[in-house]
Amino acid sequence: MEKKLRTKFTFLSVCAFFIALMLISSALIYANYNKIVKQADSTLERIINSGGKFGMPKDNDDDDKDDERKHSPDDKDDDEKPDAEEPFFSRYFTVKFNSNKTISTVDTAHIYAVSQSDAKTYGKQIISNLGSSTEKTGFLYNYRYKLQKTADGYICVFLSCSRDLGILKVFVRNNILIAIVSLMFISVISWLLSKRAVSPL
């Protein structure tokens, strides 16, 4: 009888801990994934708004004005402003389409791992599934893309998120390992404490 009660106590304790752990881990993973998506979408929006590529760095003649802007008291918090170095470490490529959805230009100058033919294949895959929509976003492999209608056709920008997604995968794997170790630890502790918990019965 005592062993049965201890087993039941341990089982319920582990189940309660497992549910709480899964809720916390899921919330953390979702928050990290959502942050990656938001940052990628923000970058894609800026690239599309600038015609398919980031603007070129400013001339040295504007350095004094830039310094004034950097130290302006009206500046927003750094977390709310785009990273000035972003154009230099963002890996992306652009595929533009005519109004009849045929490829007009391909720009792979800002990425090494994707060839012109690969870019065309990815672009065709996205435009073929557009349907009647005027824009579309999502993931294709490790690339976050955005397809948007323009005045003379469509533009589709693919942003490499392999680094961020790799970090997320490591985070998920570590969460799983921590969860397994924690469940084993809680199982042992619950079994040891169960004797004291059921002793009055």
Sequence and secondary structure as in RCSB ss.txt:
>XXXX:A:sequence
MEKKLRTKFTFLSVCAFFIALMLISSALIYANYNKIVKQADSTLERIINSGGKFGMPKDNDDDDKDDERKHSPDD
KDDDEKPDAEEPFFSRYFTVKFNSNKTISTVDTAHIYAVSQSDAKTYGKQIISNLGSSTEKTGFLYNYRYKLQKT
ADGYICVFLSCSRDLGILKVFVRNNILIAIVSLMFISVISWLLSKRAVSPL
>XXXX:A:secstr
 HHHHHHHHHHHHHHHHHHHHHHHHHHHHHHHHHHHHHHHHHHHHHHHHTTSS      GGGHHHHHHHHT TT 
  GGGS  TTHHHH  EEEEEE TTS EEEEE TT SS  HHHHHHHHHHHHHT TT SEEEEEETTEEEEEEEE
TTEEEEEEEE HHHHHHHHHHHHHHHHHHHHHHHHHHHHHHHHHHHHHTT 
